[in-house]
Amino acid sequence: MPGCSKMDNGLRIPEEGALDLVSLGALVCRLDPGLVPFRKAAQCALHVSGGEYNVAANLSDCFRLQTGIATAMVDYPLGDLIAERVRAMGVRPFYRRFKHDGVRGPNMALVFSDRGIGVRAPVVFYNRGNEAAALLKPGDFDWPAVFAGGVRWFHSGGIFAALSETTPETIVEGMQAAKAAGAVVSFDLNFRAKLWSTAGGAGRAVKVLDRIVRNVDVLVGNEEDLQLGLGIPGPAVKAASGLDPAAFVAMMDRVTAQYPDVKVVATTLREVQSAGRHRWSAVAWIGGRAVQAPVCDLDVLDRVGGGDGFAAGLFYGLLSGAAPEEAVRLGWAHGALLTTFPGDTTMATLEQVQALAGGGGARIQR
């Protein structure tokens, strides 16, 4: 394809475009009381989030790429707050707008999470009733107009796919339009049992996600996501620990046999010692071989968004032509740094990510 470069990762990535990445998904507002359990909370911080949006925001704010988000927006104060944060992260919005009726909605979704500490685990629960993003359907976005200046990468995820009967069809429509425009297509399985249990259960999840992943070049998900989300049988090899990639790697032949167009599969590896202390790594299957990041000890401030941080760093590495090993290390480093900030999106700089990926530590910078 003219204007594309084929790297040793097997991907044909356009060399340029008005947008480096466009995500399709839901925007949400996360209420975070910090270390206080929600049942005792007196105040909360507000974080704008969404698995698909987080990737676009991270690539814009930290990695200095041109990104966009195709999503629902409700014209009421919570929507205004969210839209302001989207602008602040430098992400170009493509909104399907909805009017709020003043009482019932439609609404921007709320996610509630307390962080936990020590032996007390973090807790996440939702209020996605009458969510505007769940109303999105094929035809809501003018994809030729979105991609008019060229797009290099298109991304969506399993959280958005679980919201309604129409969101998976919207994902497929967007992916097919992105393919026609020459973009690489990625998808984060992000299997959430709570969401799928209200959306037809595990059986429907497999049918829905199977159809989506047949359009995908780059897949993000661990062995549990692959088993529960795609119905791929579990590996004969068992992982020795949460940091052992053996089970993940053992599934790659089955993944590529079922989805021959998938060229990259990647996931984080995490061993949780306490709510605030994790051991962290990552692994990716790229160009037919496994590449693993180093293992590091993390003092975690806020774990939400770490996986999206990894995905953003990995995508940046692939978009910038980095070797597979470097791309995985960039994802690993950015995901690690993201857990040291409050909120779901990045506060890291590109220089910090590159320094950690290159072996730098936490010595004071003077």
C-alpha positions in Angstrom: 0.0 0.0 0.0 1.5 3.4 -1.0 2.5 5.6 1.9 2.8 2.6 4.3 5.9 1.0 5.8 5.9 -2.7 6.7 8.0 -3.2 9.9 9.3 -6.5 11.3 6.1 -6.6 13.3 4.2 -7.5 10.2 2.0 -4.4 10.3 1.6 -2.0 7.4 1.3 1.4 9.1 0.7 4.5 7.1 3.7 6.8 7.4 1.5 9.9 7.9 -2.0 11.1 8.4 -3.9 14.0 9.9 -4.6 11.7 12.9 -2.2 9.2 14.2 -5.0 7.4 16.1 -8.8 7.5 16.4 -10.5 5.7 19.3 -14.2 4.6 19.3 -15.7 4.1 22.8 -17.5 5.6 25.8 -16.5 8.5 27.9 -17.2 8.1 31.6 -16.7 10.1 34.8 -15.0 8.2 37.6 -15.6 9.2 41.2 -12.6 8.4 43.3 -12.7 8.9 47.2 -9.1 7.7 47.3 -8.3 5.5 50.3 -11.7 5.9 51.9 -14.2 3.1 51.1 -17.1 4.5 49.1 -19.6 3.6 51.9 -17.8 6.0 54.2 -16.7 8.7 51.6 -17.4 12.4 52.2 -15.7 13.7 49.0 -14.5 12.4 45.7 -12.1 13.4 43.0 -13.5 13.4 39.4 -11.5 11.6 36.7 -12.6 11.5 33.1 -12.0 8.1 31.7 -13.0 5.3 29.3 -10.8 2.4 28.2 -10.8 3.5 24.6 -10.5 7.2 25.3 -7.6 6.7 27.7 -5.4 5.4 24.9 -6.1 8.4 22.7 -5.5 10.8 25.7 -2.3 9.1 26.6 -0.9 9.2 23.1 -1.8 12.9 22.8 -0.7 14.2 26.1 2.5 12.1 26.8 3.5 10.9 23.3 2.6 14.1 21.4 0.6 12.4 18.7 -2.5 13.7 17.0 -5.5 11.7 18.2 -9.3 11.7 18.2 -12.2 10.1 20.0 -15.5 9.1 18.4 -18.1 8.9 21.2 -21.4 10.1 22.6 -21.7 13.4 24.4 -24.7 14.7 26.4 -25.5 18.4 26.5 -25.7 18.9 30.3 -23.2 20.0 33.0 -21.6 16.6 33.4 -21.1 16.4 29.7 -19.6 19.9 29.7 -17.1 18.8 32.4 -16.1 15.7 30.5 -15.7 17.7 27.2 -13.5 20.2 28.9 -11.1 17.4 30.1 -11.1 15.9 26.6 -10.0 19.3 25.2 -7.3 19.6 28.0 -5.8 16.3 26.9 -5.5 17.5 23.3 -7.9 14.9 21.9 -10.0 15.9 18.9 -13.7 14.9 19.6 -16.1 13.5 17.1 -19.3 13.6 19.1 -22.7 12.2 18.5 -24.7 14.6 20.6 -27.7 13.8 22.8 -30.1 16.1 24.7 -30.7 15.4 28.4 -34.4 15.5 29.4 -33.5 17.0 32.8 -34.5 13.9 34.8 -33.7 10.5 33.2 -31.1 11.2 30.7 -29.6 10.0 28.5 -26.6 10.1 30.8 -22.8 10.1 30.8 -21.8 7.0 32.7 -20.4 7.1 36.2 -17.8 4.7 37.5 -17.1 4.5 41.2 -13.9 3.1 42.6 -12.0 3.2 45.9 -8.3 2.4 45.8 -7.9 0.1 48.7 -4.7 -0.2 50.7 -2.6 -3.0 52.0 -4.8 -6.2 52.3 -8.0 -4.2 51.3 -8.5 -4.6 47.6 -9.7 -1.8 45.3 -13.4 -2.0 44.4 -15.0 -0.8 41.1 -18.8 -0.6 40.4 -20.9 1.3 37.9 -23.9 3.4 37.1 -24.4 3.0 33.4 -28.2 3.4 33.4 -29.5 5.0 30.2 -26.0 5.7 29.0 -25.7 7.8 25.9 -22.8 5.7 24.5 -25.0 2.6 24.6 -27.3 4.3 22.2 -24.6 4.7 19.5 -25.4 2.8 16.3 -24.1 2.4 12.8 -24.5 5.6 10.8 -23.9 7.9 13.8 -20.5 8.8 12.6 -19.4 10.1 9.2 -16.3 7.9 9.0 -15.1 9.3 5.6 -15.1 12.7 7.1 -13.4 11.5 10.3 -10.6 9.9 8.2 -10.6 12.5 5.5 -7.1 13.8 6.2 -5.7 10.2 6.7 -5.6 8.1 9.8 -2.8 5.7 10.8 -4.4 3.7 13.6 -8.0 2.9 14.8 -8.7 1.5 18.3 -11.7 0.2 20.2 -12.4 -2.1 23.1 -14.5 -4.7 24.8 -16.0 -2.4 27.4 -17.8 -0.4 24.7 -18.7 -3.6 22.9 -20.6 -4.8 26.0 -22.9 -1.8 26.3 -25.7 -2.7 24.0 -26.9 -4.5 20.9 -25.8 -1.7 18.6 -22.3 -0.8 20.0 -20.6 -3.9 18.5 -22.1 -3.1 15.1 -20.8 0.4 15.4 -17.3 -1.0 16.2 -17.4 -3.2 13.1 -18.5 -0.3 10.9 -15.7 1.9 12.2 -13.1 -0.9 11.8 -14.1 -1.6 8.2 -14.0 2.1 7.4 -10.6 2.4 9.0 -9.3 -0.6 7.0 -10.6 1.0 3.8 -8.7 4.2 4.8 -5.5 2.1 5.3 -5.3 2.3 9.1 -4.0 -0.4 11.4 -6.9 -1.7 13.6 -6.5 -2.6 17.3 -8.8 -3.9 20.0 -8.5 -4.3 23.7 -10.6 -7.3 24.9 -10.9 -5.7 28.4 -13.3 -8.5 29.4 -15.5 -7.3 32.3 -17.7 -10.0 33.7 -20.0 -7.4 35.5 -20.7 -5.7 32.2 -21.3 -8.9 30.1 -23.5 -10.5 32.8 -26.1 -7.8 32.0 -25.5 -7.9 28.3 -26.3 -11.6 27.4 -23.7 -13.4 29.4 -20.5 -15.2 28.4 -22.1 -16.9 25.4 -23.0 -13.6 23.8 -19.6 -12.1 24.6 -17.9 -14.8 22.6 -20.1 -14.3 19.6 -19.9 -10.6 19.7 -16.1 -10.4 20.2 -15.3 -13.1 17.7 -17.0 -11.0 15.0 -15.1 -7.9 16.0 -11.7 -9.5 16.3 -11.9 -10.8 12.7 -11.2 -7.2 11.7 -8.3 -6.7 14.0 -4.5 -6.4 13.4 -3.4 -5.8 17.0 -5.1 -7.5 20.0 -4.6 -6.6 23.6 -5.7 -9.1 26.2 -4.3 -11.7 28.7 -5.0 -15.4 28.7 -8.2 -15.0 30.7 -9.5 -12.4 28.3 -8.7 -14.8 25.4 -10.5 -17.7 27.1 -13.6 -15.8 28.4 -13.9 -13.2 25.6 -13.1 -15.4 22.6 -13.7 -18.9 23.8 -10.2 -20.0 23.0 -9.3 -23.1 25.1 -6.9 -22.6 28.0 -3.3 -23.5 27.6 -1.8 -26.8 28.6 1.0 -24.9 30.2 0.4 -23.3 33.5 2.0 -20.1 34.5 4.4 -20.4 37.5 3.3 -16.9 38.6 1.5 -13.8 37.5 4.8 -12.7 35.8 5.3 -15.9 33.9 4.3 -15.4 30.2 4.3 -19.2 29.5 0.5 -19.6 29.5 0.0 -16.5 27.3 2.6 -17.6 24.8 1.2 -21.1 24.7 -2.1 -19.8 23.4 -0.7 -17.9 20.5 -0.9 -20.8 18.0 -4.6 -21.1 18.8 -5.2 -17.3 18.6 -3.5 -17.0 15.2 -5.2 -20.1 13.8 -8.6 -18.7 14.8 -7.7 -15.1 13.7 -5.0 -15.3 11.0 -5.1 -11.5 10.4 -3.9 -10.7 13.9 -0.2 -9.9 13.8 0.4 -8.6 17.4 -1.1 -9.8 20.7 0.0 -8.1 23.9 -0.8 -8.0 27.6 0.5 -6.7 30.9 1.7 -9.2 33.6 1.0 -8.3 37.2 1.6 -10.0 40.5 -0.4 -8.3 43.2 1.4 -8.4 46.6 -0.9 -5.8 48.2 -3.2 -3.0 46.9 -0.2 -0.7 46.8 2.6 -3.1 45.9 2.7 -4.9 42.6 5.4 -6.6 40.5 4.9 -5.6 36.9 5.9 -6.8 33.5 4.5 -7.2 30.0 4.7 -9.6 27.1 3.8 -9.3 23.4 3.7 -11.8 20.5 5.0 -9.8 17.6 6.0 -11.1 14.2 5.8 -14.7 15.3 7.9 -14.5 18.5 7.4 -13.5 22.1 9.0 -10.4 23.6 8.9 -9.7 27.3 9.6 -6.5 29.2 11.7 -6.4 32.4 10.1 -7.1 35.8 9.9 -4.2 38.3 8.4 -3.5 41.7 5.7 -0.9 41.7 4.5 1.3 44.5 1.0 1.8 43.2 -0.9 5.0 43.9 -3.9 4.3 41.5 -4.0 1.1 39.5 -6.9 2.1 37.2 -5.7 2.8 33.7 -2.4 1.0 33.9 -3.4 -1.4 31.1 -4.5 1.5 28.9 -1.2 3.1 29.7 0.7 0.0 28.5 -1.4 -0.1 25.3 -0.7 3.5 24.5 3.1 3.1 25.0 3.1 0.0 22.9 1.1 1.6 20.1 3.4 4.6 20.2 6.4 2.3 19.8 4.9 0.5 16.8 3.7 3.8 15.2 7.2 5.3 15.6 8.9 2.3 14.0 10.6 1.0 17.1 11.8 -2.5 17.2 9.5 -5.0 19.0 11.6 -5.1 22.1 11.6 -1.3 22.4 7.9 -1.0 21.7 7.1 -3.4 24.5 9.4 -1.6 26.9 7.8 1.7 26.1 4.4 0.2 26.9 5.7 -1.4 30.1 7.4 1.9 31.2 4.4 4.1 30.5 2.0 1.7 32.2 4.2 1.6 35.2 4.4 5.3 35.5 0.7 5.8 35.0 0.0 3.8 38.2 2.0 6.4 40.2 -0.5 9.2 39.3 -4.0 9.8 40.4 -6.6 9.2 37.7 -7.0 7.1 34.6 -4.9 9.1 32.1 -1.3 10.0 31.9 0.7 12.7 33.7 4.0 11.4 32.5 6.3 13.0 29.9 7.8 11.2 26.9 11.2 11.8 28.4 10.2 10.1 31.6 8.9 7.1 29.7 12.0 6.8 27.5 14.3 7.1 30.5 12.5 4.3 32.4 12.3 2.1 29.3 16.0 2.6 28.8 16.8 1.4 32.3 16.5 4.7 34.3 15.4 4.7 38.0 13.8 7.0 40.5 16.8 9.0 41.6 16.0 12.7 42.1 16.3 14.9 39.0 18.1 18.2 39.8 
